[in-house]
Amino acid sequence: METDPAGNFYFIRCAEGTPHGGVLLKVLADGSKLSVVATGFRNPNGLGVGPNGVITAADQQGTWVPETRLDVIRPGGFYGFMPSHKRKVAPTTYDPPLLWIPRVLDNSAGGQVWVPKNSWGLFGGELLHFSYGRCSMMHIVRDGANGGAVPLGGRFLSGACRGRFNPKDGHLYVTGLLGWQTSAIRDGCLQRVRFTGEPIRQPIGMKVHANGIRLTFSTALDKNIAEDIDSWSAEQWNYRWTAAYGSKDWSVKDPNKQGRDLIVIKNVTLLPDGKSVFLQIAKVAPVHSMAIQYNLDTAQGKIFKGTYNLTVNEVGKALGR
């Protein structure tokens, strides 16, 4: 169970043939009332409540859930799993997730935890998501209704499900288990994650513009390498929301064609802060999944590379206009 700043309790149930199957529930702090917050969940494994009361939950790929999805919950929202919509009239659409998480990152989601402000360096106040299936965790980068995921180093011994920050020592403690498909090597785990302060090299911020994507990294970048188009590549794809188990990747350009579309990056500019790049794209439109690959050097000459996965729900104004 999770609590909000007012002391109210929240918990989420997997789909089943009961009135509260597949529902996110709230219990008042004094226990006097139980109410439904949102519906349409399949098999969520945990949730998170931030210090400002923001509720998050993640659901597993399956029927009516085309890919693992991470949601920021809206009271009264419907999150896709039709057998648990709990409405008099069946919905014809769903509340979109903050982020569709590709299976390469998370084939079975756990819960979430918020890093306390003024701790863990650049991650202070940020959202972390646990992957039960991959025994890992990732930093969730947010730009309004848009979300991105950056894997964090290390692997847990079992499927990561829950995390808590200890206010006394500032460390993160994670519990996990082994129950269904996972890369776990132990039946369970209780492990500590410490912030060492060592340099990190990864995206930590983004802004989605009509004419491109702005990415901010944790370190200053080598200008020549960052502005070399050959240091970058990108692709995008959509999913289909159906009663079938999961979804293939579907072309954005031709919705009847399976596969991913290459994105043409017209130009790359390193912005004045030395850490942010603007990837100019002819037209950015909402898309379920976009993957941006990078192969860069820091300003000190350290090579690093990776893939940044994001979901575009809303497109902002063109940069420079």
C-alpha positions, 0 to 999 in steps of 0.5 A: 500500500502507498500513502499520499501527503494527507495519509490516505491509502492506495492499493491496486488489484489485478483483474478478476471477476469481482467488483474491484478487480482491475481497479485502483482503490483509495482508503481514507486515512481514518479508514472510514471510506473506500472509493474507486480512483481509476479502472481498466487494469490487467495485472499491475504489480504495484504502484507509486505515490509521490510526495506531491500526491501524484499516483503512478502505476504500471501494467503488464503486456497482455490482452488489451495491453499491447505493451508494458505501460507506465501511467500517471493516474487521473481520477476516473481514468480508464487504463485500457483493459476492457474486462475491468472498465467498470462502466455502464457503457463500454469505452471506445478508447483509453487514457494514454500512458505516460510511457510505453516501455519496450520489452527490451527494457521491461517485459513485466513491470514492478512498482515505482518510487520517487527519489527524495528532493535534495538527494541522489544528485541529479535524480533528486525529486525524480521518478524511478520505475522497477522492472520485475522481468528484467530485474532492473530499474530505470529513471523516468524522464518527464516532459508534461504528458510525455515520458522517456526511460533511461536504464540505471546500472546494476541488476537485482538478484530477483524481480524488482517490485518495491522500493523505499528510501530510508530517511536515516541513511538516504539509501534505496532498499528494493525487494523482489521475488521470483514467481513468473517469467523473469531473469531472476537468479534468486527466489527473492531479494532485499538489496540496497542501492547507494548513490556514490556520486560517481559521474554518470553519462546519460540523458536526464531531460527532454523537451518535445518540439514540433520540429525536433527533440531536445535531449539534456545529458548529465555531462557536457558533450564534445561539440564535434561528436554531438553535432555529427549526424552519424552519432545519432539514429532514430526510429518510431512505431505504434501499437494496436489496442486489441483483445489479442495478447500484446501487439506487434510493432506497427509502422506510423507511415503505413498503419497496415504494415508491421515494423518500425519507421526510420526517422530522418534527423536533419541536423544536430545542434549542441545548445549553449549549456554544452549538455543539451542537443537539439535533434532537428526532425521535419515533423514530430507527431504523437507516437507510441514509441520512439527510440533514439540511439546515440554514440557520444563523447563527453567534453573530457573525451569519455565515450558513451552510448545508449538508446533513449526510449520515449513516448510522445503524447503532446507536441510543443512549439517549434524550437526557435520560433 
